[in-house]
Amino acid sequence: MTELEQLRQRRELVLAAELQRATVVRRLERIEANPARKWLGVAASVVSKPALLSIGTAAVRYALRAYKRRSSVRTTRH
């Protein structure tokens, strides 16, 4: 293998590595932009703080009770 062939091969390897890096960066950006991932991050941060967890749980319970009451009123009216 001549020196010129070696240089060409190295250049191809560098270009392939750059392409792989760009692909990985693009995939990571897509994962970070995913809304479900953002909500999981918010949920994880809330769980790490006990006061927010208890307040959040109470709010969810209150919302569910209000929803159940509203849906039961609709079914009894008809």
GIBEL-V391355 format. One record per pair of residues at least 4 apart in sequence whose ideal C-beta (glycine too) atoms are under 8 Angstrom apart, sorted by sequence separation. I is the first residue (numbers start at 1). J is the second residue. D is the distance in Angstrom with one decimal. If there is no record, write none. Layout:
i;j;d
I;J;D
I;J;D
This chain:
i;j;d
1;5;4.8
2;6;7.1
3;7;6.4
4;8;6.5
5;9;6.3
6;10;6.4
7;11;6.4
8;12;6.5
9;13;6.5
10;14;6.4
11;15;6.4
12;16;6.3
13;17;6.3
14;18;6.4
15;19;6.4
16;20;6.4
17;21;6.3
18;22;6.4
19;23;6.5
20;24;6.4
21;25;6.3
22;26;6.3
23;27;6.4
24;28;6.3
25;29;6.4
26;30;6.5
27;31;6.5
28;32;6.3
29;33;6.2
30;34;6.9
34;38;7.1
35;39;6.5
36;40;6.4
37;41;6.5
38;42;6.6
39;43;6.2
40;44;6.2
41;45;6.4
42;46;6.4
43;47;6.3
44;48;6.6
45;49;7.1
49;53;6.6
50;54;6.5
51;55;6.3
52;56;5.7
53;57;6.2
54;58;6.4
55;59;6.4
56;60;6.4
57;61;6.4
58;62;6.3
59;63;6.3
60;64;6.3
61;65;6.3
62;66;6.4
63;67;6.3
64;68;6.3
65;69;6.3
66;70;6.2
67;71;6.2
68;72;6.1
69;73;6.4
70;74;6.7
71;75;6.6
72;76;6.3
73;77;6.3
74;78;6.9
1;6;5.8
32;37;6.9
31;37;6.4
46;52;4.8
47;53;5.7
46;53;5.9
1;9;8.0
46;56;5.5
